[in-house]
Amino acid sequence: MFRYTLTPRQDDILRFLVHHHRQTGLIASVREIQKHFNFSSSNAVAGHLRALEHKGYLARSKGKARSLTFSVRSSDAAIDADHGGEVLAWKEDPTQLDLGTLVAMEQSGDDKRSESTVQSATEAELDRATANLTSIQLDARTRLVRGDALDLLARMPANSITAIVTDPPYGLIEYDDTNHGKMREGRGGVWRIPPKFDGAQRSPLPRFTVLTEKDRDRLYEFFRLFGKRAIELLVPGGHLIIASNPLLSTMTFRALMEAGFEKRGEVIRLVTTLRGGDRPKGAEQEFPQISVLPRSCWEPWGLFRKALSQKTVAENLRVWSAGGLRRISSEEPFKDFVECPPARGVELELAPHPSLKPQRLMRYLVRASLPLGRGIVLDPFAGSGATLAAASAVGYASIGFERDAEYLGMASKSFAGLKALRA
Ligand SMILES: C[S@@+](CC[C@H](N)C(=O)[O-])C[C@H]1O[C@@H](n2cnc3c(N)ncnc32)[C@H](O)[C@@H]1O
């Protein structure tokens, strides 16, 4: 279990070792590290290597004088760091991989150590964050709490969460008792079945065009209050990554800004849905060439940040492990565009939630939310637990809230399966 955060320099050295190995197939020698970082003596390199050892990222190889065995994050990389030493065992470093490889690696299942060793927060940190809540444990790093998000947020200690990644009820009314009940009974309300065009059975989708002015006021107030509570428990520089819908996002995002968040951008998910695009109701024949609303082909995810407490992002990262977004690899930054179709059949079979988000998308977003891979991710509207499964799949500690008993049960059941999927 990782209890310590690396300093930027130590992190750089670890990354250099991994990168060097990937490029050359060889382990960088002390001299090569010294040259690369322009250290004046090999003692400085030795000091950093000792610190990495102390922090559990590498270990002395038993019975081999002068040699070191590295354990990079998940303990998947074990390398002999002695001059010209041979590779004892090697798996890629999750901090350097593209998502596909990362996910495949996490699911290889042949390394049970990852379950206990890859952890972005300690048990004590999880205990502190959930001290006033009754949680169930989904695995060593994941907790789920039943209850109303606004109530539960107010009961969490300040600075206990590093990032929030969530897919909330976009229009609020779709998950209220009346409409949600109607959806479950399969009769009307804001949920409607998209028209059939290929004979396939469609799942119901909520219609946000039916929101009244009063609904909109309530929605704005809900997200303003949510934002205020979320900001309290996030560490300085902590990110909120939150899903919305093109019809409502302007309002939701504005409420979050009023609550004190800085808007840092939006991640656009390209996804063809069956929402919108219909002809005027009751006059389809008369106006065959008209769409009342565009067919929705993208989904906005608002990217917000709590103010830094330090002067620079670098300093804030050192103090709070927050303030930036984790890169996809050292060569590739995190990007605000992702193409990801709706959840596939196998995911829906595991977790038949009406708003299920695919693992591929959630792992992409969740992974970016902890810039140093340190801290706890919170999803206050967990649904079937897709965010929590994604967090655990990339080795992050997480906490989820859900108020609906059926979805809570679904999350407990589907968690292991979703987490084990190749996304
Ligand atoms: C859009 S869905 C999230 C689905 C999730 N992304 C998934 O993949 O399963 C929103 C969830 O929030 C829950 N919810 C709505 N209002 C809530 C509240 N005030 N507190 C806690 N959960 C709430 C709903 O029951 C629903 O499961």
The ligand as a Gaussian input file, in Angstrom:
#p B3LYP/6-31G(d) Opt

LIG

0 1
 C      -27.613000       9.772000     -13.991000
 S      -27.717000       8.576000     -12.774000
 C      -26.076000       8.002000     -12.561000
 C      -25.802000       6.738000     -13.296000
 C      -24.374000       6.292000     -13.219000
 N      -23.500000       7.182000     -13.943000
 C      -24.182000       4.892000     -13.771000
 O      -23.408000       4.715000     -14.722000
 O      -24.817000       3.981000     -13.263000
 C      -28.004000       9.520000     -11.364000
 C      -28.218000       8.698000     -10.101000
 O      -28.332000       9.599000      -9.024000
 C      -29.308000       9.110000      -8.111000
 N      -29.802000      10.295000      -7.397000
 C      -30.650000      11.239000      -7.836000
 N      -30.794000      12.208000      -6.916000
 C      -30.005000      11.860000      -5.861000
 C      -29.696000      12.463000      -4.620000
 N      -30.249000      13.625000      -4.253000
 N      -28.824000      11.838000      -3.795000
 C      -28.258000      10.654000      -4.143000
 N      -28.507000      10.029000      -5.305000
 C      -29.371000      10.634000      -6.164000
 C      -30.341000       8.428000      -8.972000
 O      -31.027000       7.437000      -8.249000
 C      -29.479000       7.843000     -10.092000
 O      -29.128000       6.500000      -9.830000

